[in-house]
Amino acid sequence: MTKKLKQILKKEFLYYSVIFLILAFIMHSDLLSDPFSRLEIMQEKENYSHPFFYSFIVYSVILVLRIIINFVSKIFEKKSN
């Protein structure tokens, strides 16, 4: 049971990390050209938590959609059997 839970947590952390990186590059395209200036701006404004907050919101929406899709697919699997 714990091995399965660890695998699930690793997979979900990977999903969250990918969402985090995609949102970071979409919102701040200067991260690719000059990441140190972006970090300096973050330090000046002291807004460290907003990327994690936005990523969590998007992750939550995607998670709910995944759960709904999984539920609906299980219903159709039972009907076909």
CORLINDA-V488051 format. One line per field, one symbol per residue. ss: DSSP state (H for helix, E for strand, L for the rest). phi: phi as a letter, one per 30 degrees, with the letter a starting at -180 (. if undefined). burial: # if it has 9 or more other ideal C-beta (glycine too) atoms within 8 Angstrom, else .. A space follows every 50 residues. Layout:
ss: ???
phi: ???
burial: ???
//
This chain:
ss: LHHHHHHHHHHHHHHHHHHHHHHHHHHLLHHHHLHHHHHHHHHHHLLLLH HHHHHHHHHHHHHHHHHHHHHHHHHHHHHHL
phi: .dddddddddddddeddddedddddddbdddddbdddddddddddhcdcd ddddddddedddddddddddddddddddddd
burial: ..............##..##..###....##......#...#........ #..###.##..#...................
//
